[in-house]
Amino acid sequence: MLVLLPPSEGKAASGRGAPLKTGSLSLPGLTAAREAVLGELVGLCAGDEEKAREVLGLSEGLRGEVAKNAELLTAGARPAGEIYTGVLYDALDLASLDAAAKRRAARSLLVFSGLWGAVRVTDRIPSYRCSMGVKLPGVGALGTHWRAPMAEVLPEAAGNGLVLDLRSAAYAAAWKPKGEVASRTATVRVLHAPTRKVVSHFNKATKGRIVRSLLASGTSPEGPAELVDALRDLGHVVEAEAPAKAGKPWSLDVLVDEVH
């Protein structure tokens, strides 16, 4: 099972250990694309602060993020699973999982990123600010920048099993499973049960709980149909729609009563 996650806007502070080594990150086929973004981002943020803030879409209150980006090559790194914070990651709560569940998380979780493309939760990275919606002056729109390298690397990473896609739209645009991989992919919406409306904040928390329950239980569904059964067995209320055509993802709706 491969679980595709969005990153979080908010991030924990960088570590105090050794700085980033791009060659040590998972999915080495993305290294050149990562280094292109990293080099331009550091150069941009080490130069004109106002221009950097404008390119990155940062408010006055987030001015400090520019200085943080300027130091990415020397900042201490720590596991991505500790860097990413926010509602989804609070609900997932990787740190409190038992050892077996943590090993499953290391194998199956892939966090998408405007800067790194995608990393595993064990990959050591510094804290940064660079969303997939950014358009760098040299590299261009990051969503477009990542499509070709992702198309080369991600099908192999997906293996032969289930792909559970929990990404937001901006990050989903960087890689769209196709063909046989798409037929093993399930996307998830979180709906308010009484109204059938998509929820916002609670959407992230629910997705975090879904991933946590799968990791903690040791369940490893082989495909979307088995995922539906597994989620129901774990107490989630799920409505599923198989694709009308072959080579398309399944659509799963998880129904919740709370919308906060």
MIDOSE-1310 file (N, C-alpha, C; in nm, 2 decimals, decimal comma, always signed):
residues 260
mlvl	+0,08/-0,12/+0,00/+0,00/+0,00/+0,00/+0,09/+0,12/+0,00; +0,06/+0,22/-0,09/+0,12/+0,35/-0,09/+0,02/+0,45/-0,06; +0,05/+0,54/+0,04/-0,05/+0,64/+0,08/+0,02/+0,78/+0,04; -0,06/+0,85/-0,04/-0,01/+0,98/-0,09/-0,07/+1,09/+0,00
lpps	+0,01/+1,17/+0,06/-0,03/+1,28/+0,15/+0,01/+1,42/+0,11; -0,07/+1,52/+0,14/-0,03/+1,65/+0,12/+0,07/+1,69/+0,23; +0,15/+1,80/+0,21/+0,23/+1,84/+0,32/+0,15/+1,93/+0,41; +0,21/+2,00/+0,51/+0,14/+2,10/+0,59/+0,20/+2,23/+0,56
egka	+0,12/+2,34/+0,57/+0,18/+2,47/+0,55/+0,27/+2,50/+0,67; +0,22/+2,48/+0,79/+0,30/+2,49/+0,91/+0,40/+2,38/+0,93; +0,52/+2,41/+0,98/+0,62/+2,30/+1,00/+0,69/+2,32/+1,13; +0,74/+2,22/+1,18/+0,82/+2,23/+1,30/+0,96/+2,29/+1,26
asgr	+1,03/+2,33/+1,36/+1,16/+2,39/+1,34/+1,26/+2,28/+1,28; +1,36/+2,32/+1,21/+1,46/+2,23/+1,16/+1,54/+2,17/+1,28; +1,60/+2,06/+1,25/+1,67/+1,99/+1,36/+1,81/+2,05/+1,38; +1,88/+1,99/+1,47/+2,02/+2,04/+1,51/+2,12/+1,94/+1,45
gapl	+2,08/+1,84/+1,38/+2,18/+1,75/+1,33/+2,24/+1,79/+1,20; +2,29/+1,70/+1,12/+2,36/+1,73/+1,00/+2,26/+1,79/+0,90; +2,31/+1,88/+0,81/+2,22/+1,94/+0,71/+2,18/+1,84/+0,60; +2,09/+1,89/+0,52/+2,03/+1,81/+0,42/+2,13/+1,75/+0,32
ktgs	+2,11/+1,63/+0,28/+2,19/+1,57/+0,17/+2,09/+1,52/+0,07; +2,07/+1,59/-0,04/+1,97/+1,56/-0,14/+1,98/+1,42/-0,19; +2,11/+1,37/-0,20/+2,13/+1,24/-0,26/+2,09/+1,13/-0,16; +2,06/+1,16/-0,04/+2,02/+1,06/+0,06/+1,87/+1,04/+0,07
lslp	+1,79/+1,13/+0,00/+1,65/+1,12/+0,00/+1,59/+1,00/-0,08; +1,48/+0,95/-0,04/+1,41/+0,85/-0,11/+1,38/+0,89/-0,25; +1,34/+0,80/-0,34/+1,31/+0,83/-0,48/+1,42/+0,91/-0,55; +1,54/+0,85/-0,56/+1,66/+0,93/-0,61/+1,64/+0,98/-0,76
glta	+1,54/+0,92/-0,83/+1,51/+0,97/-0,96/+1,46/+1,12/-0,96; +1,43/+1,17/-0,84/+1,38/+1,31/-0,83/+1,49/+1,40/-0,79; +1,62/+1,35/-0,77/+1,72/+1,43/-0,72/+1,75/+1,56/-0,80; +1,77/+1,54/-0,93/+1,80/+1,66/-1,02/+1,69/+1,76/-1,01
area	+1,56/+1,72/-1,01/+1,45/+1,82/-1,01/+1,45/+1,88/-0,87; +1,48/+1,81/-0,77/+1,49/+1,87/-0,63/+1,60/+1,98/-0,62; +1,71/+1,94/-0,67/+1,83/+2,04/-0,66/+1,80/+2,16/-0,75; +1,73/+2,15/-0,86/+1,69/+2,27/-0,93/+1,60/+2,36/-0,85
vlge	+1,50/+2,31/-0,79/+1,41/+2,39/-0,71/+1,49/+2,45/-0,58; +1,56/+2,36/-0,52/+1,63/+2,40/-0,40/+1,73/+2,51/-0,43; +1,81/+2,50/-0,53/+1,91/+2,60/-0,56/+1,84/+2,74/-0,59; +1,73/+2,74/-0,67/+1,67/+2,86/-0,70/+1,60/+2,92/-0,58
lvgl	+1,54/+2,84/-0,50/+1,47/+2,89/-0,38/+1,57/+2,95/-0,28; +1,68/+2,89/-0,26/+1,78/+2,95/-0,17/+1,83/+3,08/-0,22; +1,86/+3,08/-0,35/+1,92/+3,20/-0,41/+1,81/+3,32/-0,41; +1,69/+3,29/-0,44/+1,58/+3,39/-0,43/+1,57/+3,45/-0,29
cagd	+1,57/+3,36/-0,19/+1,54/+3,40/-0,06/+1,67/+3,47/+0,01; +1,78/+3,44/-0,04/+1,91/+3,50/+0,01/+1,93/+3,64/-0,06; +1,85/+3,67/-0,16/+1,86/+3,80/-0,23/+1,76/+3,90/-0,18; +1,67/+3,94/-0,27/+1,57/+4,04/-0,25/+1,45/+3,98/-0,17
eeka	+1,45/+4,02/-0,04/+1,35/+3,96/+0,05/+1,20/+3,99/+0,00; +1,18/+4,12/-0,04/+1,05/+4,15/-0,09/+1,00/+4,07/-0,21; +1,10/+4,06/-0,30/+1,06/+3,97/-0,42/+1,04/+3,83/-0,38; +1,12/+3,78/-0,29/+1,10/+3,64/-0,25/+0,96/+3,62/-0,18
revl	+0,92/+3,72/-0,10/+0,79/+3,71/-0,03/+0,68/+3,72/-0,13; +0,70/+3,80/-0,24/+0,59/+3,81/-0,34/+0,58/+3,68/-0,42; +0,70/+3,62/-0,46/+0,69/+3,49/-0,53/+0,63/+3,38/-0,45; +0,67/+3,38/-0,32/+0,62/+3,27/-0,24/+0,48/+3,29/-0,19
glse	+0,42/+3,41/-0,21/+0,29/+3,44/-0,16/+0,28/+3,45/-0,01; +0,38/+3,51/+0,05/+0,39/+3,52/+0,20/+0,34/+3,65/+0,25; +0,26/+3,65/+0,35/+0,22/+3,78/+0,41/+0,33/+3,84/+0,49; +0,31/+3,96/+0,54/+0,41/+4,03/+0,62/+0,44/+3,95/+0,74
glrg	+0,34/+3,89/+0,80/+0,37/+3,81/+0,92/+0,45/+3,69/+0,90; +0,47/+3,65/+0,78/+0,55/+3,53/+0,75/+0,68/+3,56/+0,68; +0,72/+3,69/+0,71/+0,85/+3,73/+0,65/+0,97/+3,65/+0,69; +0,96/+3,59/+0,82/+1,07/+3,51/+0,87/+1,09/+3,38/+0,79
evak	+0,99/+3,34/+0,71/+1,00/+3,22/+0,63/+1,10/+3,24/+0,52; +1,12/+3,36/+0,47/+1,22/+3,39/+0,37/+1,36/+3,36/+0,42; +1,39/+3,41/+0,54/+1,52/+3,39/+0,60/+1,55/+3,24/+0,62; +1,44/+3,17/+0,66/+1,46/+3,03/+0,68/+1,49/+2,95/+0,56
nael	+1,42/+2,99/+0,45/+1,45/+2,93/+0,32/+1,60/+2,96/+0,27; +1,65/+3,08/+0,30/+1,78/+3,11/+0,26/+1,89/+3,03/+0,32; +1,86/+2,96/+0,43/+1,95/+2,88/+0,51/+1,93/+2,73/+0,49; +1,85/+2,69/+0,39/+1,82/+2,55/+0,37/+1,94/+2,46/+0,35
ltag	+2,04/+2,51/+0,29/+2,16/+2,42/+0,26/+2,24/+2,39/+0,39; +2,23/+2,48/+0,49/+2,31/+2,46/+0,61/+2,22/+2,42/+0,74; +2,09/+2,44/+0,73/+2,01/+2,41/+0,84/+2,01/+2,26/+0,88; +1,99/+2,23/+1,00/+1,98/+2,09/+1,05/+1,86/+2,03/+0,99
arpa	+1,87/+1,90/+0,96/+1,76/+1,82/+0,91/+1,70/+1,72/+1,01; +1,58/+1,69/+1,00/+1,51/+1,59/+1,08/+1,41/+1,51/+1,00; +1,36/+1,40/+1,05/+1,27/+1,32/+0,97/+1,15/+1,40/+0,92; +1,11/+1,38/+0,80/+0,99/+1,46/+0,75/+0,87/+1,44/+0,83
geiy	+0,85/+1,32/+0,89/+0,74/+1,29/+0,98/+0,73/+1,38/+1,10; +0,85/+1,44/+1,14/+0,85/+1,53/+1,25/+0,84/+1,67/+1,20; +0,88/+1,70/+1,08/+0,88/+1,84/+1,03/+0,73/+1,88/+1,00; +0,65/+1,79/+0,93/+0,52/+1,83/+0,90/+0,43/+1,82/+1,02
tgvl	+0,35/+1,93/+1,04/+0,26/+1,94/+1,15/+0,12/+1,98/+1,09; +0,03/+2,03/+1,18/-0,10/+2,07/+1,13/-0,20/+1,96/+1,16; -0,32/+1,98/+1,11/-0,44/+1,90/+1,15/-0,42/+1,76/+1,11; -0,39/+1,73/+0,98/-0,38/+1,59/+0,94/-0,27/+1,52/+1,02
ydal	-0,16/+1,58/+1,04/-0,04/+1,51/+1,10/-0,06/+1,50/+1,25; -0,14/+1,60/+1,31/-0,18/+1,58/+1,45/-0,27/+1,46/+1,47; -0,36/+1,44/+1,38/-0,45/+1,33/+1,39/-0,38/+1,20/+1,36; -0,28/+1,20/+1,27/-0,20/+1,08/+1,24/-0,11/+1,05/+1,35
dlas	-0,05/+1,14/+1,42/+0,03/+1,13/+1,54/+0,13/+1,01/+1,53; +0,22/+1,03/+1,43/+0,32/+0,92/+1,40/+0,40/+0,88/+1,53; +0,43/+0,98/+1,61/+0,52/+0,95/+1,72/+0,46/+0,85/+1,82; +0,33/+0,85/+1,83/+0,27/+0,76/+1,93/+0,24/+0,62/+1,88
ldaa	+0,27/+0,59/+1,75/+0,24/+0,46/+1,70/+0,34/+0,36/+1,75; +0,30/+0,23/+1,76/+0,40/+0,13/+1,81/+0,50/+0,11/+1,70; +0,60/+0,03/+1,73/+0,72/+0,01/+1,64/+0,68/-0,05/+1,51; +0,59/-0,15/+1,51/+0,54/-0,21/+1,39/+0,47/-0,12/+1,30
akrr	+0,38/-0,03/+1,36/+0,31/+0,06/+1,28/+0,40/+0,17/+1,22; +0,50/+0,21/+1,30/+0,60/+0,30/+1,25/+0,68/+0,25/+1,13; +0,71/+0,12/+1,13/+0,77/+0,06/+1,02/+0,68/+0,06/+0,89; +0,55/+0,03/+0,92/+0,46/+0,04/+0,81/+0,45/+0,18/+0,75
aars	+0,45/+0,28/+0,84/+0,44/+0,42/+0,80/+0,57/+0,45/+0,71; +0,68/+0,40/+0,75/+0,80/+0,43/+0,67/+0,80/+0,37/+0,53; +0,73/+0,26/+0,52/+0,72/+0,19/+0,39/+0,62/+0,25/+0,30; +0,51/+0,30/+0,36/+0,39/+0,33/+0,28/+0,35/+0,48/+0,27
llvf	+0,40/+0,56/+0,35/+0,36/+0,70/+0,34/+0,45/+0,78/+0,25; +0,39/+0,86/+0,17/+0,47/+0,95/+0,08/+0,41/+1,09/+0,08; +0,49/+1,19/+0,13/+0,44/+1,32/+0,14/+0,48/+1,41/+0,02; +0,39/+1,47/-0,05/+0,42/+1,55/-0,17/+0,46/+1,69/-0,12
sglw	+0,54/+1,75/-0,20/+0,60/+1,88/-0,16/+0,64/+1,96/-0,29; +0,62/+2,09/-0,28/+0,66/+2,18/-0,38/+0,81/+2,18/-0,40; +0,88/+2,17/-0,29/+1,03/+2,17/-0,29/+1,09/+2,04/-0,32; +1,04/+1,93/-0,25/+1,11/+1,80/-0,27/+1,04/+1,71/-0,37
gavr	+0,93/+1,74/-0,42/+0,85/+1,65/-0,50/+0,77/+1,56/-0,42; +0,84/+1,46/-0,36/+0,77/+1,37/-0,27/+0,88/+1,31/-0,18; +0,86/+1,29/-0,05/+0,95/+1,23/+0,04/+0,88/+1,13/+0,13; +0,96/+1,04/+0,18/+0,90/+0,94/+0,28/+0,92/+1,01/+0,42
vtdr	+0,84/+0,96/+0,51/+0,84/+1,03/+0,65/+0,97/+1,01/+0,72; +1,05/+0,91/+0,68/+1,19/+0,89/+0,74/+1,30/+0,98/+0,67; +1,27/+1,04/+0,56/+1,37/+1,12/+0,49/+1,40/+1,25/+0,58; +1,52/+1,28/+0,59/+1,56/+1,39/+0,68/+1,57/+1,52/+0,59
ipsy	+1,49/+1,62/+0,63/+1,48/+1,74/+0,56/+1,47/+1,86/+0,66; +1,51/+1,98/+0,62/+1,50/+2,10/+0,70/+1,36/+2,15/+0,69; +1,32/+2,24/+0,78/+1,19/+2,31/+0,77/+1,20/+2,41/+0,66; +1,09/+2,43/+0,58/+1,10/+2,52/+0,47/+0,96/+2,58/+0,44
rcsm	+0,95/+2,67/+0,34/+0,82/+2,72/+0,30/+0,82/+2,73/+0,15; +0,74/+2,65/+0,08/+0,74/+2,65/-0,06/+0,63/+2,56/-0,11; +0,51/+2,62/-0,14/+0,39/+2,54/-0,18/+0,40/+2,50/-0,32; +0,32/+2,40/-0,36/+0,32/+2,35/-0,50/+0,26/+2,46/-0,59
gvkl	+0,19/+2,56/-0,54/+0,13/+2,66/-0,62/+0,23/+2,77/-0,66; +0,35/+2,77/-0,61/+0,45/+2,87/-0,64/+0,51/+2,86/-0,78; +0,53/+2,97/-0,84/+0,60/+2,98/-0,97/+0,73/+3,05/-0,96; +0,84/+2,98/-0,96/+0,97/+3,04/-0,95/+1,01/+3,10/-1,08
pgvg	+1,09/+3,21/-1,08/+1,13/+3,28/-1,20/+1,20/+3,19/-1,30; +1,29/+3,10/-1,25/+1,36/+3,02/-1,34/+1,30/+2,88/-1,37; +1,27/+2,81/-1,27/+1,21/+2,68/-1,28/+1,07/+2,68/-1,34; +1,00/+2,79/-1,30/+0,86/+2,80/-1,35/+0,76/+2,74/-1,24
algt	+0,64/+2,72/-1,29/+0,53/+2,66/-1,20/+0,57/+2,53/-1,15; +0,57/+2,51/-1,02/+0,62/+2,39/-0,96/+0,54/+2,27/-0,99; +0,41/+2,29/-1,00/+0,32/+2,18/-1,04/+0,36/+2,12/-1,17; +0,40/+2,21/-1,27/+0,44/+2,16/-1,40/+0,58/+2,10/-1,39
hwra	+0,67/+2,17/-1,32/+0,81/+2,12/-1,30/+0,82/+1,97/-1,26; +0,73/+1,93/-1,17/+0,73/+1,80/-1,12/+0,67/+1,69/-1,20; +0,59/+1,73/-1,30/+0,51/+1,62/-1,37/+0,60/+1,52/-1,44; +0,70/+1,56/-1,51/+0,78/+1,47/-1,59/+0,86/+1,38/-1,50
pmae	+0,93/+1,43/-1,40/+1,01/+1,34/-1,31/+0,92/+1,25/-1,23; +0,80/+1,30/-1,19/+0,71/+1,22/-1,11/+0,66/+1,10/-1,20; +0,63/+1,13/-1,32/+0,58/+1,03/-1,41/+0,68/+0,92/-1,43; +0,81/+0,95/-1,42/+0,91/+0,85/-1,43/+0,92/+0,76/-1,31
vlpe	+0,91/+0,83/-1,19/+0,95/+0,77/-1,06/+0,83/+0,70/-0,99; +0,72/+0,77/-0,99/+0,61/+0,72/-0,90/+0,55/+0,59/-0,94; +0,53/+0,55/-1,07/+0,47/+0,42/-1,10/+0,55/+0,31/-1,03; +0,69/+0,32/-1,03/+0,77/+0,21/-0,97/+0,75/+0,22/-0,81
aagn	+0,74/+0,34/-0,76/+0,71/+0,35/-0,61/+0,58/+0,29/-0,57; +0,48/+0,30/-0,66/+0,35/+0,25/-0,64/+0,35/+0,10/-0,63; +0,44/+0,03/-0,69/+0,45/-0,12/-0,69/+0,33/-0,18/-0,75; +0,28/-0,29/-0,69/+0,17/-0,36/-0,74/+0,05/-0,35/-0,65
glvl	+0,05/-0,27/-0,55/-0,06/-0,27/-0,45/-0,14/-0,15/-0,46; -0,23/-0,13/-0,36/-0,32/-0,02/-0,35/-0,25/+0,12/-0,34; -0,30/+0,22/-0,41/-0,25/+0,35/-0,39/-0,37/+0,43/-0,33; -0,35/+0,48/-0,21/-0,45/+0,56/-0,14/-0,41/+0,71/-0,15
dlrs	-0,49/+0,78/-0,23/-0,46/+0,92/-0,26/-0,54/+1,02/-0,18; -0,47/+1,08/-0,08/-0,53/+1,17/+0,01/-0,48/+1,32/-0,01; -0,42/+1,34/-0,13/-0,37/+1,48/-0,16/-0,48/+1,58/-0,19; -0,44/+1,70/-0,16/-0,53/+1,81/-0,21/-0,50/+1,84/-0,36
aaya	-0,59/+1,92/-0,42/-0,59/+1,93/-0,56/-0,45/+1,98/-0,62; -0,39/+2,08/-0,55/-0,26/+2,14/-0,60/-0,16/+2,03/-0,61; -0,15/+1,94/-0,51/-0,05/+1,84/-0,51/-0,08/+1,72/-0,59; -0,21/+1,69/-0,61/-0,25/+1,58/-0,70/-0,22/+1,61/-0,84
aawk	-0,21/+1,74/-0,88/-0,18/+1,78/-1,02/-0,04/+1,74/-1,06; +0,05/+1,73/-0,96/+0,19/+1,70/-0,99/+0,21/+1,55/-1,04; +0,12/+1,47/-1,00/+0,13/+1,33/-1,05/-0,01/+1,27/-1,05; -0,06/+1,23/-1,16/-0,19/+1,16/-1,17/-0,17/+1,02/-1,21
pkge	-0,20/+0,92/-1,13/-0,19/+0,78/-1,17/-0,26/+0,75/-1,30; -0,20/+0,67/-1,38/-0,26/+0,64/-1,51/-0,26/+0,49/-1,53; -0,36/+0,45/-1,62/-0,36/+0,31/-1,66/-0,38/+0,21/-1,55; -0,30/+0,11/-1,54/-0,31/+0,00/-1,44/-0,29/+0,05/-1,30
vasr	-0,20/+0,15/-1,28/-0,19/+0,21/-1,15/-0,31/+0,28/-1,10; -0,37/+0,35/-1,20/-0,50/+0,43/-1,16/-0,61/+0,33/-1,12; -0,61/+0,21/-1,18/-0,72/+0,12/-1,14/-0,70/+0,06/-1,00; -0,58/+0,08/-0,94/-0,55/+0,04/-0,81/-0,55/+0,16/-0,71
tatv	-0,60/+0,27/-0,76/-0,59/+0,39/-0,68/-0,73/+0,43/-0,63; -0,74/+0,48/-0,50/-0,86/+0,52/-0,44/-0,84/+0,66/-0,39; -0,93/+0,76/-0,43/-0,93/+0,89/-0,38/-1,04/+0,90/-0,27; -1,02/+0,99/-0,18/-1,11/+1,00/-0,07/-1,17/+1,15/-0,05
rvlh	-1,30/+1,16/-0,04/-1,36/+1,28/+0,01/-1,42/+1,26/+0,15; -1,42/+1,37/+0,23/-1,48/+1,36/+0,36/-1,61/+1,44/+0,35; -1,72/+1,38/+0,38/-1,85/+1,45/+0,37/-1,92/+1,46/+0,50; -2,00/+1,57/+0,52/-2,08/+1,58/+0,64/-2,20/+1,49/+0,61
aptr	-2,22/+1,39/+0,70/-2,32/+1,28/+0,67/-2,46/+1,34/+0,65; -2,52/+1,43/+0,73/-2,65/+1,47/+0,71/-2,67/+1,56/+0,58; -2,57/+1,63/+0,54/-2,59/+1,73/+0,43/-2,52/+1,68/+0,30; -2,43/+1,58/+0,31/-2,35/+1,54/+0,20/-2,26/+1,65/+0,14
kvvs	-2,23/+1,75/+0,23/-2,14/+1,86/+0,18/-1,99/+1,82/+0,22; -1,90/+1,87/+0,14/-1,76/+1,85/+0,17/-1,72/+1,93/+0,29; -1,65/+1,87/+0,39/-1,61/+1,95/+0,50/-1,47/+2,00/+0,48; -1,42/+2,10/+0,55/-1,29/+2,16/+0,53/-1,19/+2,11/+0,63
hfnk	-1,20/+2,18/+0,75/-1,10/+2,15/+0,86/-1,11/+2,00/+0,90; -1,23/+1,95/+0,92/-1,24/+1,81/+0,96/-1,20/+1,71/+0,86; -1,20/+1,75/+0,73/-1,15/+1,67/+0,63/-1,01/+1,62/+0,65; -0,92/+1,72/+0,69/-0,78/+1,68/+0,72/-0,77/+1,59/+0,84
atkg	-0,84/+1,62/+0,95/-0,84/+1,53/+1,07/-0,89/+1,39/+1,04; -0,99/+1,38/+0,96/-1,05/+1,25/+0,93/-0,95/+1,17/+0,84; -0,88/+1,23/+0,75/-0,78/+1,16/+0,67/-0,66/+1,12/+0,75; -0,62/+1,20/+0,85/-0,52/+1,16/+0,94/-0,56/+1,04/+1,02
rivr	-0,69/+1,03/+1,07/-0,73/+0,92/+1,15/-0,75/+0,79/+1,06; -0,79/+0,81/+0,94/-0,80/+0,70/+0,85/-0,66/+0,63/+0,83; -0,56/+0,71/+0,80/-0,42/+0,66/+0,79/-0,38/+0,59/+0,91; -0,40/+0,66/+1,03/-0,35/+0,60/+1,15/-0,42/+0,47/+1,18
slla	-0,55/+0,46/+1,16/-0,62/+0,33/+1,19/-0,57/+0,22/+1,10; -0,54/+0,25/+0,97/-0,48/+0,15/+0,88/-0,34/+0,10/+0,93; -0,26/+0,20/+0,97/-0,12/+0,16/+1,01/-0,13/+0,09/+1,15; -0,21/+0,13/+1,24/-0,22/+0,07/+1,37/-0,27/-0,07/+1,37
sgts	-0,37/-0,09/+1,28/-0,43/-0,23/+1,27/-0,35/-0,33/+1,19; -0,25/-0,28/+1,11/-0,17/-0,37/+1,03/-0,24/-0,41/+0,91; -0,36/-0,35/+0,88/-0,43/-0,39/+0,76/-0,36/-0,34/+0,64; -0,36/-0,43/+0,54/-0,29/-0,39/+0,41/-0,38/-0,43/+0,29
pegp	-0,48/-0,35/+0,26/-0,57/-0,39/+0,15/-0,50/-0,40/+0,02; -0,54/-0,50/-0,06/-0,47/-0,52/-0,19/-0,52/-0,42/-0,29; -0,64/-0,37/-0,28/-0,70/-0,28/-0,38/-0,81/-0,20/-0,32; -0,87/-0,11/-0,40/-0,98/-0,03/-0,35/-1,09/-0,10/-0,29
aelv	-1,14/-0,21/-0,35/-1,25/-0,28/-0,29/-1,22/-0,33/-0,15; -1,10/-0,39/-0,14/-1,05/-0,44/-0,01/-1,04/-0,32/+0,09; -1,00/-0,20/+0,04/-0,98/-0,09/+0,13/-1,12/-0,05/+0,19; -1,22/-0,05/+0,10/-1,36/-0,02/+0,15/-1,40/-0,11/+0,27
dalr	-1,37/-0,24/+0,25/-1,41/-0,33/+0,36/-1,32/-0,31/+0,48; -1,19/-0,28/+0,46/-1,11/-0,26/+0,58/-1,15/-0,13/+0,66; -1,18/-0,03/+0,58/-1,22/+0,10/+0,65/-1,35/+0,08/+0,73; -1,44/+0,00/+0,67/-1,57/-0,02/+0,74/-1,54/-0,11/+0,86
dlgh	-1,46/-0,21/+0,85/-1,42/-0,29/+0,97/-1,36/-0,21/+1,08; -1,29/-0,10/+1,04/-1,23/-0,01/+1,14/-1,32/+0,10/+1,19; -1,44/+0,09/+1,15/-1,54/+0,18/+1,21/-1,58/+0,31/+1,13; -1,52/+0,32/+1,01/-1,55/+0,43/+0,93/-1,67/+0,41/+0,84
vvea	-1,75/+0,51/+0,82/-1,87/+0,50/+0,73/-1,83/+0,54/+0,59; -1,83/+0,45/+0,50/-1,78/+0,47/+0,37/-1,88/+0,44/+0,26; -1,89/+0,52/+0,16/-1,96/+0,50/+0,04/-1,86/+0,49/-0,08; -1,87/+0,39/-0,16/-1,77/+0,38/-0,27/-1,83/+0,37/-0,40
eapa	-1,76/+0,42/-0,50/-1,81/+0,42/-0,64/-1,69/+0,37/-0,72; -1,71/+0,25/-0,78/-1,61/+0,20/-0,87/-1,62/+0,28/-1,00; -1,50/+0,29/-1,07/-1,50/+0,37/-1,19/-1,58/+0,31/-1,30; -1,64/+0,39/-1,39/-1,72/+0,34/-1,50/-1,63/+0,28/-1,61
kagk	-1,50/+0,33/-1,62/-1,41/+0,29/-1,72/-1,29/+0,23/-1,65; -1,23/+0,13/-1,72/-1,10/+0,07/-1,67/-0,99/+0,18/-1,67; -0,90/+0,17/-1,58/-0,79/+0,26/-1,58/-0,82/+0,39/-1,51; -0,93/+0,40/-1,43/-0,96/+0,52/-1,36/-0,97/+0,49/-1,21
pwsl	-0,94/+0,59/-1,13/-0,94/+0,56/-0,98/-1,08/+0,54/-0,93; -1,08/+0,47/-0,81/-1,21/+0,46/-0,74/-1,23/+0,59/-0,66; -1,36/+0,62/-0,63/-1,39/+0,74/-0,55/-1,46/+0,69/-0,42; -1,40/+0,73/-0,31/-1,45/+0,69/-0,18/-1,50/+0,81/-0,10
dvlv	-1,62/+0,81/-0,05/-1,67/+0,91/+0,04/-1,67/+0,86/+0,18; -1,61/+0,93/+0,27/-1,61/+0,89/+0,41/-1,71/+0,99/+0,48; -1,81/+0,94/+0,55/-1,91/+1,03/+0,61/-1,88/+1,05/+0,76; -1,89/+1,18/+0,80/-1,87/+1,21/+0,94/-1,99/+1,30/+0,99
devh	-2,01/+1,30/+1,11/-2,11/+1,38/+1,17/-2,06/+1,51/+1,21; -1,93/+1,52/+1,25/-1,87/+1,64/+1,30/-1,81/+1,72/+1,18; -1,82/+1,85/+1,18/-1,77/+1,93/+1,07/-1,67/+2,04/+1,12; -1,62/+2,03/+1,24/-1,53/+2,13/+1,30/-1,39/+2,10/+1,25
